[in-house]
Amino acid sequence: MNKNERHNVDSYLSIKRIAYVSLAITIGFYVLFILKHYFSRPLLSMMEPVEYPTPYWVIVLVNIVFSFIMAFILFLYERKALGYPFHRRRDELVANIVGSVLIGLMISTLITLLNHWLWAPPKPASGIEGVSLFGHICRCWLGDMPVIVFPIMISYLFRSMHLEEVAAIENESLRAENMASRYEALKTQMDPHFLFNSLNTLKSLIDVDVDKADGFVQQLSDVLRYTLKNEEVVTLAAEMDCVRSYCKMMKMRYGDNLVFDHHIDHDKYDGYYVLPLSIQGLIENAIKHNVISSKQPLTIHLISDDKNHLIISNKIQPKIGKEEGTGIGLANLAERYRIKWNENVEIFDDGTNFTVTLPLKQNE
């Protein structure tokens, strides 16, 4: 028998569960039996009223134990049969259903014979003819049929529920793996555009101001070290450390023509989470697509609101001619937020100002 199949059967037909369900079946069976006895409505037996030499409640009590044992044994058989690796579905059904019925009838026969031996043959009530032992056994078969059938039905019900649960877990696992793969693919789309620009800036600084070039290399080193961490999420404080280094690099390149206006409630939001390089990428996007000069200085605003959002905005100063796509890309960023947190990145362009609103996540 396959060990995994055996383990799966144990998970939904454990001995403890079998005992509880067998007890529930037995109690339900005899509740109906007692109702039949007291209200004279034959629900579970076709036998005519008879007189027993032993008190009736003693017989009922003993047979409650017998019925529990019958249900328990049938569940054990189902546990064994459902764990067996049948090659065909039909073979499994035949083994489970036919096997359970035959075993149930055998146990019912043994219990009937044991009752016959313990309590002596029942005497028919006055005016009613007795029945043969075989006829009595056949009637007991009919009476015990619910105890035989319910373990089969309940075992298949438990297995069906288990298979649905396993399928749901597997589907969720596949979905998570797919989302993770898509997330990683989106992360790899962040090309080193800013690095190439930074190296060009560094080259120009070396020719003009070696000290400034040295400071530029230090800031570039901090940014690269941050990008190499390969973390799925980062705190706002960590992201802003990278942003400050990047902003210093850009200030060395553009001087007073580039202004960064920060109004972030760090006391409240530094422990909140964002996706790595999200804010840096948006600042890079603004620098890349807008004119920055002494006549048209560019101011980039970073503002936190009271609704767990960070707003990055700038005045639109479009460059003449079409630029190459940005490193992170707005669509890429929006998709990453949707995959990771099912959150929307709000993008607003009214022709004068360009605004992106990022959600800040409190718990990770």
Secondary structure as a PSIPRED ss2 file (coil, helix, strand):
# PSIPRED VFORMAT (PSIPRED V4.0)

   1 M C   1.000  0.000  0.000
   2 N C   1.000  0.000  0.000
   3 K H   0.000  1.000  0.000
   4 N H   0.000  1.000  0.000
   5 E H   0.000  1.000  0.000
   6 R H   0.000  1.000  0.000
   7 H H   0.000  1.000  0.000
   8 N H   0.000  1.000  0.000
   9 V H   0.000  1.000  0.000
  10 D H   0.000  1.000  0.000
  11 S H   0.000  1.000  0.000
  12 Y H   0.000  1.000  0.000
  13 L C   1.000  0.000  0.000
  14 S C   1.000  0.000  0.000
  15 I H   0.000  1.000  0.000
  16 K H   0.000  1.000  0.000
  17 R H   0.000  1.000  0.000
  18 I H   0.000  1.000  0.000
  19 A H   0.000  1.000  0.000
  20 Y H   0.000  1.000  0.000
  21 V H   0.000  1.000  0.000
  22 S H   0.000  1.000  0.000
  23 L H   0.000  1.000  0.000
  24 A H   0.000  1.000  0.000
  25 I H   0.000  1.000  0.000
  26 T H   0.000  1.000  0.000
  27 I H   0.000  1.000  0.000
  28 G H   0.000  1.000  0.000
  29 F H   0.000  1.000  0.000
  30 Y H   0.000  1.000  0.000
  31 V H   0.000  1.000  0.000
  32 L H   0.000  1.000  0.000
  33 F H   0.000  1.000  0.000
  34 I H   0.000  1.000  0.000
  35 L H   0.000  1.000  0.000
  36 K H   0.000  1.000  0.000
  37 H H   0.000  1.000  0.000
  38 Y H   0.000  1.000  0.000
  39 F H   0.000  1.000  0.000
  40 S C   1.000  0.000  0.000
  41 R C   1.000  0.000  0.000
  42 P C   1.000  0.000  0.000
  43 L C   1.000  0.000  0.000
  44 L C   1.000  0.000  0.000
  45 S C   1.000  0.000  0.000
  46 M C   1.000  0.000  0.000
  47 M C   1.000  0.000  0.000
  48 E C   1.000  0.000  0.000
  49 P C   1.000  0.000  0.000
  50 V E   0.000  0.000  1.000
  51 E E   0.000  0.000  1.000
  52 Y C   1.000  0.000  0.000
  53 P C   1.000  0.000  0.000
  54 T C   1.000  0.000  0.000
  55 P C   1.000  0.000  0.000
  56 Y H   0.000  1.000  0.000
  57 W H   0.000  1.000  0.000
  58 V H   0.000  1.000  0.000
  59 I H   0.000  1.000  0.000
  60 V H   0.000  1.000  0.000
  61 L H   0.000  1.000  0.000
  62 V H   0.000  1.000  0.000
  63 N H   0.000  1.000  0.000
  64 I H   0.000  1.000  0.000
  65 V H   0.000  1.000  0.000
  66 F H   0.000  1.000  0.000
  67 S H   0.000  1.000  0.000
  68 F H   0.000  1.000  0.000
  69 I H   0.000  1.000  0.000
  70 M H   0.000  1.000  0.000
  71 A H   0.000  1.000  0.000
  72 F H   0.000  1.000  0.000
  73 I H   0.000  1.000  0.000
  74 L H   0.000  1.000  0.000
  75 F H   0.000  1.000  0.000
  76 L H   0.000  1.000  0.000
  77 Y H   0.000  1.000  0.000
  78 E H   0.000  1.000  0.000
  79 R H   0.000  1.000  0.000
  80 K H   0.000  1.000  0.000
  81 A H   0.000  1.000  0.000
  82 L H   0.000  1.000  0.000
  83 G C   1.000  0.000  0.000
  84 Y C   1.000  0.000  0.000
  85 P C   1.000  0.000  0.000
  86 F C   1.000  0.000  0.000
  87 H C   1.000  0.000  0.000
  88 R C   1.000  0.000  0.000
  89 R H   0.000  1.000  0.000
  90 R H   0.000  1.000  0.000
  91 D H   0.000  1.000  0.000
  92 E H   0.000  1.000  0.000
  93 L H   0.000  1.000  0.000
  94 V H   0.000  1.000  0.000
  95 A H   0.000  1.000  0.000
  96 N H   0.000  1.000  0.000
  97 I H   0.000  1.000  0.000
  98 V H   0.000  1.000  0.000
  99 G H   0.000  1.000  0.000
 100 S H   0.000  1.000  0.000
 101 V H   0.000  1.000  0.000
 102 L H   0.000  1.000  0.000
 103 I H   0.000  1.000  0.000
 104 G H   0.000  1.000  0.000
 105 L H   0.000  1.000  0.000
 106 M H   0.000  1.000  0.000
 107 I H   0.000  1.000  0.000
 108 S H   0.000  1.000  0.000
 109 T H   0.000  1.000  0.000
 110 L H   0.000  1.000  0.000
 111 I H   0.000  1.000  0.000
 112 T H   0.000  1.000  0.000
 113 L H   0.000  1.000  0.000
 114 L H   0.000  1.000  0.000
 115 N H   0.000  1.000  0.000
 116 H H   0.000  1.000  0.000
 117 W H   0.000  1.000  0.000
 118 L H   0.000  1.000  0.000
 119 W H   0.000  1.000  0.000
 120 A C   1.000  0.000  0.000
 121 P C   1.000  0.000  0.000
 122 P C   1.000  0.000  0.000
 123 K E   0.000  0.000  1.000
 124 P E   0.000  0.000  1.000
 125 A C   1.000  0.000  0.000
 126 S C   1.000  0.000  0.000
 127 G C   1.000  0.000  0.000
 128 I C   1.000  0.000  0.000
 129 E C   1.000  0.000  0.000
 130 G C   1.000  0.000  0.000
 131 V C   1.000  0.000  0.000
 132 S C   1.000  0.000  0.000
 133 L H   0.000  1.000  0.000
 134 F H   0.000  1.000  0.000
 135 G H   0.000  1.000  0.000
 136 H H   0.000  1.000  0.000
 137 I H   0.000  1.000  0.000
 138 C H   0.000  1.000  0.000
 139 R H   0.000  1.000  0.000
 140 C H   0.000  1.000  0.000
 141 W H   0.000  1.000  0.000
 142 L H   0.000  1.000  0.000
 143 G H   0.000  1.000  0.000
 144 D H   0.000  1.000  0.000
 145 M H   0.000  1.000  0.000
 146 P H   0.000  1.000  0.000
 147 V H   0.000  1.000  0.000
 148 I H   0.000  1.000  0.000
 149 V H   0.000  1.000  0.000
 150 F H   0.000  1.000  0.000
 151 P H   0.000  1.000  0.000
 152 I H   0.000  1.000  0.000
 153 M H   0.000  1.000  0.000
 154 I H   0.000  1.000  0.000
 155 S H   0.000  1.000  0.000
 156 Y H   0.000  1.000  0.000
 157 L H   0.000  1.000  0.000
 158 F H   0.000  1.000  0.000
 159 R H   0.000  1.000  0.000
 160 S H   0.000  1.000  0.000
 161 M H   0.000  1.000  0.000
 162 H H   0.000  1.000  0.000
 163 L H   0.000  1.000  0.000
 164 E H   0.000  1.000  0.000
 165 E H   0.000  1.000  0.000
 166 V H   0.000  1.000  0.000
 167 A H   0.000  1.000  0.000
 168 A H   0.000  1.000  0.000
 169 I H   0.000  1.000  0.000
 170 E H   0.000  1.000  0.000
 171 N H   0.000  1.000  0.000
 172 E H   0.000  1.000  0.000
 173 S H   0.000  1.000  0.000
 174 L H   0.000  1.000  0.000
 175 R H   0.000  1.000  0.000
 176 A H   0.000  1.000  0.000
 177 E H   0.000  1.000  0.000
 178 N H   0.000  1.000  0.000
 179 M H   0.000  1.000  0.000
 180 A H   0.000  1.000  0.000
 181 S H   0.000  1.000  0.000
 182 R H   0.000  1.000  0.000
 183 Y H   0.000  1.000  0.000
 184 E H   0.000  1.000  0.000
 185 A H   0.000  1.000  0.000
 186 L H   0.000  1.000  0.000
 187 K H   0.000  1.000  0.000
 188 T H   0.000  1.000  0.000
 189 Q C   1.000  0.000  0.000
 190 M C   1.000  0.000  0.000
 191 D C   1.000  0.000  0.000
 192 P C   1.000  0.000  0.000
 193 H H   0.000  1.000  0.000
 194 F H   0.000  1.000  0.000
 195 L H   0.000  1.000  0.000
 196 F H   0.000  1.000  0.000
 197 N H   0.000  1.000  0.000
 198 S H   0.000  1.000  0.000
 199 L H   0.000  1.000  0.000
 200 N H   0.000  1.000  0.000
 201 T H   0.000  1.000  0.000
 202 L H   0.000  1.000  0.000
 203 K H   0.000  1.000  0.000
 204 S H   0.000  1.000  0.000
 205 L H   0.000  1.000  0.000
 206 I H   0.000  1.000  0.000
 207 D H   0.000  1.000  0.000
 208 V H   0.000  1.000  0.000
 209 D C   1.000  0.000  0.000
 210 V H   0.000  1.000  0.000
 211 D H   0.000  1.000  0.000
 212 K H   0.000  1.000  0.000
 213 A H   0.000  1.000  0.000
 214 D H   0.000  1.000  0.000
 215 G H   0.000  1.000  0.000
 216 F H   0.000  1.000  0.000
 217 V H   0.000  1.000  0.000
 218 Q H   0.000  1.000  0.000
 219 Q H   0.000  1.000  0.000
 220 L H   0.000  1.000  0.000
 221 S H   0.000  1.000  0.000
 222 D H   0.000  1.000  0.000
 223 V H   0.000  1.000  0.000
 224 L H   0.000  1.000  0.000
 225 R H   0.000  1.000  0.000
 226 Y H   0.000  1.000  0.000
 227 T H   0.000  1.000  0.000
 228 L C   1.000  0.000  0.000
 229 K C   1.000  0.000  0.000
 230 N C   1.000  0.000  0.000
 231 E C   1.000  0.000  0.000
 232 E C   1.000  0.000  0.000
 233 V C   1.000  0.000  0.000
 234 V E   0.000  0.000  1.000
 235 T E   0.000  0.000  1.000
 236 L H   0.000  1.000  0.000
 237 A H   0.000  1.000  0.000
 238 A H   0.000  1.000  0.000
 239 E H   0.000  1.000  0.000
 240 M H   0.000  1.000  0.000
 241 D H   0.000  1.000  0.000
 242 C H   0.000  1.000  0.000
 243 V H   0.000  1.000  0.000
 244 R H   0.000  1.000  0.000
 245 S H   0.000  1.000  0.000
 246 Y H   0.000  1.000  0.000
 247 C H   0.000  1.000  0.000
 248 K H   0.000  1.000  0.000
 249 M H   0.000  1.000  0.000
 250 M H   0.000  1.000  0.000
 251 K H   0.000  1.000  0.000
 252 M H   0.000  1.000  0.000
 253 R H   0.000  1.000  0.000
 254 Y H   0.000  1.000  0.000
 255 G H   0.000  1.000  0.000
 256 D H   0.000  1.000  0.000
 257 N H   0.000  1.000  0.000
 258 L E   0.000  0.000  1.000
 259 V E   0.000  0.000  1.000
 260 F E   0.000  0.000  1.000
 261 D E   0.000  0.000  1.000
 262 H E   0.000  0.000  1.000
 263 H E   0.000  0.000  1.000
 264 I C   1.000  0.000  0.000
 265 D C   1.000  0.000  0.000
 266 H H   0.000  1.000  0.000
 267 D H   0.000  1.000  0.000
 268 K H   0.000  1.000  0.000
 269 Y H   0.000  1.000  0.000
 270 D C   1.000  0.000  0.000
 271 G C   1.000  0.000  0.000
 272 Y C   1.000  0.000  0.000
 273 Y E   0.000  0.000  1.000
 274 V E   0.000  0.000  1.000
 275 L C   1.000  0.000  0.000
 276 P C   1.000  0.000  0.000
 277 L C   1.000  0.000  0.000
 278 S H   0.000  1.000  0.000
 279 I H   0.000  1.000  0.000
 280 Q H   0.000  1.000  0.000
 281 G H   0.000  1.000  0.000
 282 L H   0.000  1.000  0.000
 283 I H   0.000  1.000  0.000
 284 E H   0.000  1.000  0.000
 285 N H   0.000  1.000  0.000
 286 A H   0.000  1.000  0.000
 287 I H   0.000  1.000  0.000
 288 K H   0.000  1.000  0.000
 289 H H   0.000  1.000  0.000
 290 N E   0.000  0.000  1.000
 291 V C   1.000  0.000  0.000
 292 I C   1.000  0.000  0.000
 293 S C   1.000  0.000  0.000
 294 S C   1.000  0.000  0.000
 295 K C   1.000  0.000  0.000
 296 Q C   1.000  0.000  0.000
 297 P C   1.000  0.000  0.000
 298 L E   0.000  0.000  1.000
 299 T E   0.000  0.000  1.000
 300 I E   0.000  0.000  1.000
 301 H E   0.000  0.000  1.000
 302 L E   0.000  0.000  1.000
 303 I E   0.000  0.000  1.000
 304 S E   0.000  0.000  1.000
 305 D C   1.000  0.000  0.000
 306 D C   1.000  0.000  0.000
 307 K C   1.000  0.000  0.000
 308 N C   1.000  0.000  0.000
 309 H E   0.000  0.000  1.000
 310 L E   0.000  0.000  1.000
 311 I E   0.000  0.000  1.000
 312 I E   0.000  0.000  1.000
 313 S E   0.000  0.000  1.000
 314 N E   0.000  0.000  1.000
 315 K E   0.000  0.000  1.000
 316 I C   1.000  0.000  0.000
 317 Q C   1.000  0.000  0.000
 318 P E   0.000  0.000  1.000
 319 K C   1.000  0.000  0.000
 320 I C   1.000  0.000  0.000
 321 G C   1.000  0.000  0.000
 322 K C   1.000  0.000  0.000
 323 E C   1.000  0.000  0.000
 324 E C   1.000  0.000  0.000
 325 G C   1.000  0.000  0.000
 326 T C   1.000  0.000  0.000
 327 G C   1.000  0.000  0.000
 328 I C   1.000  0.000  0.000
 329 G C   1.000  0.000  0.000
 330 L H   0.000  1.000  0.000
 331 A H   0.000  1.000  0.000
 332 N H   0.000  1.000  0.000
 333 L H   0.000  1.000  0.000
 334 A H   0.000  1.000  0.000
 335 E H   0.000  1.000  0.000
 336 R H   0.000  1.000  0.000
 337 Y H   0.000  1.000  0.000
 338 R H   0.000  1.000  0.000
 339 I H   0.000  1.000  0.000
 340 K H   0.000  1.000  0.000
 341 W H   0.000  1.000  0.000
 342 N C   1.000  0.000  0.000
 343 E C   1.000  0.000  0.000
 344 N C   1.000  0.000  0.000
 345 V C   1.000  0.000  0.000
 346 E E   0.000  0.000  1.000
 347 I E   0.000  0.000  1.000
 348 F E   0.000  0.000  1.000
 349 D E   0.000  0.000  1.000
 350 D C   1.000  0.000  0.000
 351 G C   1.000  0.000  0.000
 352 T C   1.000  0.000  0.000
 353 N E   0.000  0.000  1.000
 354 F E   0.000  0.000  1.000
 355 T E   0.000  0.000  1.000
 356 V E   0.000  0.000  1.000
 357 T E   0.000  0.000  1.000
 358 L E   0.000  0.000  1.000
 359 P E   0.000  0.000  1.000
 360 L C   1.000  0.000  0.000
 361 K E   0.000  0.000  1.000
 362 Q C   1.000  0.000  0.000
 363 N C   1.000  0.000  0.000
 364 E C   1.000  0.000  0.000
